[in-house]
Amino acid sequence: MFSTGRPPLECRRLIRDVKINSTFPVTPPPSQGVQGEESTEHIKDNLTIKEVANLLRCSKAHVQNALRGRVPGMPALTHLPMGRRKIVRRQWLEKWMESNKAS
């Protein structure tokens, strides 16, 4: 008798019966309240290039130039690179806008 790489039929039936008859604990959904609100606030603090462009009322290309420091007379906008995606924290954007405010 040679091995086929599969367990014997009796073992497969036993495994199937255990899977059918066993109950796994189901985690309850997260409670709504303070915890849920904090997590959504944290998500709103991270802005994509498109969201930054909407807030600044400019194009995405202009935001990308600002991220790279290619806008004359303006320092580079602090961001978090995640591969091709760039994330800007709302606090960083507000600080950058305050530091570059024209008087």
Secondary structure, 3 states (H helix, E strand, C coil): CCCCCCCCHHHHHHHHHHHHHCCCCCCCCCCCCHHHHHHHHHHHHEECHHHHHHHHCCCHHHHHHHHHCCCCCCCCCCCEEECCEEEEEHHHHHHHHHHCCCC
